[in-house]
């Protein structure tokens, strides 16, 4: 119930630094879907790619390097997501995590470590058919890395 002398407005803001764990299948589709949906919302992204798709991640990094993307908006790392998960979960500068890796054991590690610093963890479906569906291309994916803020404003008594 809204108080009589207050009005409210809602706005969507980006939380800031997002870490995304990319799937190994389909590699390029998964990487570009995570990059596009995160960056379009105004976030900074660190993309963690599995070692088996390291060359593909390097090609993506080279394409991004010659684009008009501001320096530091996207960082691409390759490595074992299960080794990096505890560090990602405990890191206080990370505001949100998109878990797209196909290892189901990573999710509890991310959720458990993220509880200490109230980081959002979104787990995407692990099967490769989801990445090729229209749901992966939906603008709703942008909202995974956005926060809804409600602001209360005093109203004049006129």
C-alpha positions as CSV (number, residue, x, y, z in Angstrom):
1,X,0.0,0.0,0.0
2,X,1.4,3.4,-1.0
3,X,1.5,6.1,1.6
4,X,-0.6,9.1,0.7
5,X,2.2,11.6,0.5
6,X,4.7,9.4,-1.3
7,X,5.0,8.2,-4.9
8,X,7.3,5.6,-6.3
9,X,9.3,5.0,-9.4
10,X,11.1,1.9,-10.6
11,X,14.2,1.8,-12.6
12,X,16.5,-1.0,-13.8
13,X,20.2,-0.7,-13.2
14,X,23.2,-2.9,-13.9
15,X,24.9,-4.4,-10.9
16,X,28.4,-3.8,-12.3
17,X,30.9,-6.7,-12.6
18,X,29.5,-10.0,-13.9
19,X,31.4,-13.3,-14.3
20,X,29.9,-15.7,-16.9
21,X,31.0,-19.3,-17.2
22,X,30.6,-20.3,-20.9
23,X,29.4,-23.7,-22.0
24,X,31.7,-26.0,-24.0
25,X,28.8,-26.9,-26.4
26,X,27.8,-25.0,-28.4
27,X,30.9,-22.9,-27.7
28,X,30.6,-19.9,-29.9
29,X,26.9,-19.5,-29.5
30,X,27.1,-19.8,-25.8
31,X,30.0,-17.3,-25.5
32,X,28.3,-14.7,-27.8
33,X,25.0,-15.0,-26.1
34,X,26.5,-14.4,-22.6
35,X,28.7,-11.5,-23.9
36,X,25.8,-9.8,-25.7
37,X,23.2,-10.1,-23.0
38,X,25.6,-8.9,-20.3
39,X,27.3,-6.0,-22.1
40,X,24.0,-4.6,-23.6
41,X,22.8,-4.0,-20.0
42,X,25.9,-1.9,-19.2
43,X,27.8,-4.4,-17.1
44,X,31.5,-5.3,-17.2
45,X,32.0,-9.0,-18.0
46,X,34.7,-11.5,-17.3
47,X,34.0,-14.5,-19.5
48,X,35.4,-17.8,-18.3
49,X,35.8,-20.3,-21.2
50,X,36.6,-24.0,-20.8
51,X,40.1,-25.0,-21.9
52,X,38.8,-27.2,-24.7
53,X,37.4,-24.1,-26.5
54,X,40.5,-22.0,-25.8
55,X,41.3,-21.3,-29.4
56,X,37.8,-20.2,-30.2
57,X,37.9,-17.9,-27.1
58,X,41.1,-16.5,-28.5
59,X,39.5,-15.8,-31.8
60,X,36.6,-14.0,-30.1
61,X,39.1,-12.0,-28.0
62,X,40.9,-10.9,-31.2
63,X,37.6,-9.8,-32.8
64,X,36.6,-7.9,-29.7
65,X,40.0,-6.2,-29.5
66,X,39.5,-4.5,-32.9
67,X,35.9,-3.5,-32.2
68,X,34.6,-0.3,-30.6
69,X,34.1,-2.0,-27.2
70,X,35.7,0.1,-24.5
71,X,38.8,-1.3,-22.9
72,X,38.1,-3.4,-19.9
73,X,34.4,-3.9,-20.6
74,X,35.1,-7.6,-21.6
75,X,37.8,-9.8,-20.2
76,X,38.1,-13.4,-21.5
77,X,39.9,-16.1,-19.5
78,X,40.3,-19.8,-20.2
79,X,40.6,-22.4,-17.5
80,X,38.9,-25.1,-15.6
81,X,35.6,-23.7,-14.3
82,X,35.5,-26.1,-11.4
83,X,38.9,-24.7,-10.2
84,X,37.9,-21.1,-10.7
85,X,34.4,-21.4,-9.1
86,X,35.5,-21.0,-5.4
87,X,37.5,-17.9,-6.2
88,X,34.6,-16.4,-8.3
89,X,32.1,-17.1,-5.5
90,X,34.3,-15.5,-2.8
91,X,35.5,-12.5,-4.8
92,X,33.9,-9.3,-3.4
93,X,34.3,-7.3,-6.5
94,X,32.0,-9.6,-8.5
95,X,28.3,-8.6,-8.4
96,X,26.7,-11.4,-10.4
97,X,27.5,-14.8,-11.9
98,X,25.9,-16.5,-14.9
99,X,26.6,-20.2,-14.6
100,X,26.4,-21.6,-18.2
101,X,29.1,-24.3,-17.7
102,X,27.8,-27.8,-18.2
103,X,29.2,-29.1,-14.9
104,X,26.4,-29.4,-12.4
105,X,28.8,-29.6,-9.4
106,X,29.8,-25.9,-9.9
107,X,26.4,-24.5,-9.0
108,X,26.4,-25.4,-5.3
109,X,30.0,-24.0,-5.0
110,X,29.0,-20.7,-6.5
111,X,25.8,-20.4,-4.5
112,X,27.5,-21.3,-1.2
113,X,30.3,-18.9,-1.6
114,X,28.1,-16.1,-2.9
115,X,25.9,-16.2,0.1
116,X,28.5,-14.4,2.1
117,X,28.6,-11.3,-0.1
118,X,25.0,-11.5,-1.5
119,X,26.1,-12.1,-5.1
120,X,23.4,-13.1,-7.6
121,X,24.0,-16.5,-9.2
122,X,21.9,-17.5,-12.2
123,X,22.2,-21.0,-13.5
124,X,21.4,-21.5,-17.2
125,X,20.1,-24.9,-18.5
126,X,23.1,-27.3,-19.0
127,X,21.9,-28.9,-22.2
128,X,23.2,-27.6,-25.6
129,X,19.8,-27.5,-27.2
130,X,18.7,-24.6,-24.9
131,X,21.5,-22.4,-26.3
132,X,20.1,-23.0,-29.8
133,X,16.5,-22.2,-28.9
134,X,14.7,-18.9,-29.0
135,X,14.8,-18.7,-25.2
136,X,18.6,-18.1,-25.3
137,X,18.0,-15.2,-27.8
138,X,15.2,-13.6,-25.8
139,X,15.7,-10.1,-24.5
140,X,14.7,-11.6,-21.1
141,X,18.2,-12.8,-20.8
142,X,19.3,-9.2,-20.3
143,X,17.3,-9.0,-17.2
144,X,19.4,-11.7,-15.5
145,X,22.1,-9.1,-15.1
146,X,19.9,-6.2,-14.1
147,X,18.5,-5.1,-10.7
148,X,15.2,-3.4,-10.2
149,X,15.3,-0.5,-7.8
150,X,12.2,1.1,-6.3
151,X,12.6,4.8,-5.3
152,X,10.1,6.5,-3.0
153,X,9.6,10.2,-3.5
154,X,7.8,12.7,-1.3
155,X,4.8,14.4,-2.9
156,X,3.7,17.9,-2.2
157,X,0.5,18.3,-0.2
158,X,-1.2,20.5,-2.8
